[in-house]
């Protein structure tokens, strides 16, 4: 069997080759991993992939300079994390002939008890990608055409696959049974999820806002963070802005006249010839997401955080509180709720009908034009259980009047 390994590596045995190919496939699934984010892998997973002597393969790859290991979270709750060394963290590959007698190597890392994950994997064989692409998209396209799909669930519920690493323009070329797939996603999805979690936190610390359900019901109901119990008017206004998909426009207006792009860039990163300009909606969105996922020191230094603190004090307090022990906790909480809503909730309900093609990209779902109304209804229903109605971005089907939100 011929295996693709990162270009420039020269594995001396099959286990190292499989290790490198596995990390390259995992790297392709997100932009962050391509930029150097660590990939968490439990020892149990390596044992399943490489066998009982997996440590020797990892040790050899480290000594050869092919991979890097992060031991920081290896003690206690967290498993070790890995990444390809920078010079090998690229999409170009070269063939390696396996000496072992394996006929196939599966990169589907979905637990047998994960029914939704298994159903999503079953959809892969139906999907086709037309046209030629380069770079990491080209790497993923080659895996799709060869049927070498990658799929896993991280510990926060996110479903990573060969498709999640594709750029939006490339995803528009995906099809099932000759029918193009269209992407349906939610406006202001991450800010809305943040608002729901902050609301739950606010209600939890305010006994007067607790719903009159029994303790047992609250524990068994997976949607116990109910937006219907909004009492903080600031948070309520924030949620309503996100529901209408107008948060970034609102922040852009608040920044207009006193914040520019240069205000949002650290002075040591200013380009000497760069021209300053007012913030655009795209700038504001990028800054908001950085504020959401950055460490506390970076968050509090950001001018946009001052704007958020002025407009929605309870939200700003919650962001800092959630990051106090470990700044990644806020991002992980958002990812857990996102996965509960979009993967286990909306996608899970749709996959009961095998005629509906489904490909998930974290907070977006791809399907054919015929099934867009059903996907929208499922997404709205899931968020509706939390007391909110998200704004669904209408996909461009190319046929006027075929689909309306």
Number of C-alpha atoms within 10 A of each C-alpha: 13 12 16 19 26 25 15 12 19 14 20 11 15 17 22 23 23 21 20 25 20 19 20 25 25 22 26 27 23 19 15 12 19 21 12 15 15 18 19 18 15 13 14 12 12 18 13 11 18 18 13 12 11 19 14 13 23 22 14 17 23 15 11 12 14 23 22 18 17 14 12 10 12 13 9 6 6 14 18 17 18 19 24 27 16 14 13 20 21 19 20 17 17 13 13 20 12 16 10 10 7 8 8 10 12 12 18 16 19 19 11 8 8 11 14 20 23 16 16 21 20 12 16 22 13 12 21 19 18 13 9 10 13 12 12 22 21 17 21 27 24 17 17 19 14 9 14 18 20 25 24 19 17 16 12 16 19 22 22 21 29 26 26 22 25 22 13 11 8 18 21 17 14 23 20 18 10 11 14 19 26 24 22 23 23 21 21 21 19 20 23 24 21 24 23 26 21 22 25 20 17 22 21 13 10 11 9 9 15 13 13 7 8 8 8 8 10 14 10 9 9 9 16 14 21 19 23 15 17 19 15 14 11 15 21 19 14 20 25 18 19 26 21 14 21 15 21 22 16 13 20 20 12 15 18 12 10 9 16 17 14 17 17 16 14 10 9 6 8 13 10 6 6 8 9 11 11 16 21 18 16 12 15 21 18 13 18 21 13 14 20 23 19 17 16 19 10 12 23 16 13 18 18 22 19 15 15 18 16 12 17 18 15 20 23 19 14 19 23 18 15 18 19 14 9 11 20 16 15 22 18 16 16 22 22 17 22 23 21 20 24 24 26 22 18 23 26 20 16 22 18 11 9 11 9 16 22 27 22 20 24 18 19 18 24 24 23 21 19 14 18 25 13 13 23 20 13 20 27 18 18 22 20 15 16 17 16 20 18 25 19 20 15 17 16 14 16 9 8 8 7 11 16 9 11
